[in-house]
Amino acid sequence: MIELGVNIDHVATVRQARRTFEPDPVIAAALAEQGGADGITFHLREDRRHIQDRDVELLKRTVTVKTNMEIACAEDVVTICCQTKPDWGLLVPESRQEVTTEGGLDVVGDTGRAKAAVARLKDAGILVSLFIDPDPDQIRASAEMGVDAVELHTGPYAIARRDDQKRELERLAESGELATSLGMRLHAGHGLNYTNVRDVAKIPDMIELNIGHSIVSRAVMVGMKEAVAEMRRILDLCSP
């Protein structure tokens, strides 16, 4: 069965728009679990634009499925992650100007920042994943760092159309095969929705998909529990 990680960041985005106490991403996480989520993903950005330190603390205390904490390779958030001890630490690139994550981490060009972050997380007993583009060189560099998984960036696939989308899907499948052959778990995410997720879910050896914006958008209409349950049913149909 393909594992569904539900990213609750954008519940916090709505809350922070008014700097108030609702909607609460911690409550959203509980409802996502009831809908069938296998994990809860949350991104503690350096600028704290959505998830706050308080959220991280409460999510770790209340989530009963696995926790997946996204962070940049920055000392302050790596320290918080090591103290919080989620099940997974997902290292991602981060820019103050971006609306959302715009690309994968450049592991090949790492100057030591990512390597140091990986070492600190692993020393804290946290499983480590890297959010990377579906590129063979990035995958090999990730394997050399000794990480437990790679999460392939599906953004280009999600916005592509027709033949371009087919080519992006082939890139994902080929990269997934390489990652698996190098002993890493295969995860994917970014821009996936109720329509385009099916082909990605069918990639051989795919273990986990992390989906946020589409589920939160659907939850506005039908509620978080039902939105997650709808995605869970789609993935179950795609599972071998």
PyMOL commands that set and color helices and strands:
alter all, ss='L'
color gray80, all
select helices_A, chain A and resi 9-18+25-34+53-62+75-84+113-123+136-144+155-159+162-181+197-201+213-222+224-238
alter helices_A, ss='H'
color red, helices_A
select strands_A, chain A and resi 3-7+39-43+66-71+88-91+127-132+149-153+185-189+206-211
alter strands_A, ss='S'
color yellow, strands_A
deselect
rebuild
show_as cartoon
